[in-house]
Amino acid sequence: MIKKLFIPLLACIALFGCNDDKKQEQALQNDVIKTHDKLMADDGAIMKNKMQLKAIATSNAAVKDSVAVYSKSLDDADNAMMNWMNKFSPDFTGKTHEQIITYLTAQKAEILKIDSQINISLAKSNSFISKNKAK
């Protein structure tokens, strides 16, 4: 009798355990993608700021060096995002749960670092732009 219950019980545990692993993997992947999607929306703000900086540099030669610094900061943040996107691979075929979680955790840390980089470069360039609006 115990033997008859043990095998189905073990199968249920294994089945539900896998389901929790998949849910954990999916939740972590969703976090990474959610941050990516937010950063893609920020890409428009980066391009807008770069155009405004160019206009400021054209109208005020005295701030060209500062404009170059802010433009480079925006370019670096944008390039970091593009590099991350080119390297990100959500194909987990043949990977164990631990490998998937390790990969996604590292990707989440990296995309959050890029998020911070973009936020800082946008905030600094926004401040500079507001103080030096091209007339």
C-alpha positions in Angstrom: 0.0 0.0 0.0 2.8 2.5 0.9 4.6 1.5 -2.2 1.5 2.3 -4.3 1.3 5.8 -2.8 5.0 6.6 -2.8 5.5 6.6 -6.6 2.6 8.9 -7.4 3.5 11.1 -4.5 7.1 11.4 -5.7 5.8 12.1 -9.3 3.6 14.9 -7.9 6.5 16.5 -6.0 8.7 16.4 -9.0 6.0 17.8 -11.2 5.1 20.7 -8.9 8.8 21.4 -8.2 9.4 21.8 -11.9 6.4 24.1 -12.1 7.8 26.4 -9.4 11.2 26.4 -11.1 9.5 27.5 -14.4 7.5 30.2 -12.6 10.7 31.5 -10.9 12.5 31.6 -14.2 9.6 33.3 -16.0 9.3 35.9 -13.2 13.0 36.7 -13.3 12.9 36.9 -17.1 9.9 39.2 -17.0 11.8 41.5 -14.6 14.7 41.7 -17.1 12.4 42.4 -20.0 10.3 44.9 -18.1 13.5 46.9 -17.4 14.6 46.5 -21.0 11.2 47.9 -22.2 11.5 50.9 -19.9 15.0 51.6 -21.3 13.8 51.4 -24.9 11.3 54.1 -24.0 14.2 56.2 -22.6 16.0 55.8 -25.9 13.8 58.5 -27.4 14.8 60.9 -24.6 18.4 60.2 -25.2 18.0 61.1 -28.9 16.1 64.2 -28.1 18.7 65.4 -25.6 21.5 64.7 -28.1 19.7 66.9 -30.7 19.2 69.7 -28.1 22.8 69.5 -27.1 23.9 69.8 -30.7 21.6 72.9 -31.1 23.1 74.4 -28.0 26.7 73.9 -29.2 25.8 75.5 -32.5 24.4 78.6 -30.9 26.9 78.9 -28.1 30.5 78.1 -28.9 31.6 78.7 -25.3 29.8 75.5 -24.1 31.0 73.1 -26.8 33.3 71.2 -24.4 30.5 70.7 -22.0 28.2 69.7 -24.7 30.7 67.1 -25.9 30.9 65.6 -22.3 27.1 65.3 -22.0 26.8 63.9 -25.5 29.4 61.3 -24.8 27.7 60.3 -21.6 24.4 59.8 -23.5 26.2 57.9 -26.3 27.9 55.7 -23.7 24.6 54.9 -22.0 22.9 54.2 -25.4 25.8 52.0 -26.5 25.8 50.0 -23.3 22.1 49.3 -23.9 22.7 48.3 -27.5 25.6 46.0 -26.5 23.5 44.4 -23.8 20.6 43.7 -26.2 23.0 42.2 -28.8 24.4 39.8 -26.1 21.1 38.9 -24.3 20.0 35.4 -25.3 16.7 34.1 -23.8 17.2 30.6 -25.4 17.5 28.3 -22.5 17.4 25.0 -24.4 19.3 22.4 -22.6 20.0 24.6 -19.6 19.4 23.5 -16.0 17.2 25.6 -13.7 20.3 26.8 -11.8 22.1 27.8 -15.0 19.0 29.8 -16.1 18.6 31.5 -12.8 22.3 32.4 -12.7 22.2 33.8 -16.2 19.0 35.8 -15.6 20.2 37.1 -12.3 23.4 38.4 -13.9 21.4 39.9 -16.8 19.1 41.6 -14.3 22.1 43.1 -12.5 23.6 44.3 -15.8 20.4 45.8 -17.1 19.8 47.6 -13.8 23.3 49.0 -14.0 22.6 50.3 -17.5 19.3 51.7 -16.2 21.2 53.7 -13.6 23.7 54.9 -16.3 20.9 56.1 -18.6 19.0 57.8 -15.7 22.2 59.6 -14.6 23.2 60.7 -18.1 19.6 61.9 -18.9 19.3 63.8 -15.6 22.7 65.6 -16.0 22.0 66.4 -19.7 18.5 67.6 -18.9 19.9 69.9 -16.2 22.5 71.3 -18.6 20.0 71.7 -21.4 17.5 73.6 -19.1 20.3 76.0 -18.1 21.6 76.5 -21.6 18.5 76.4 -23.9 19.3 77.4 -27.4 17.5 80.6 -28.4 
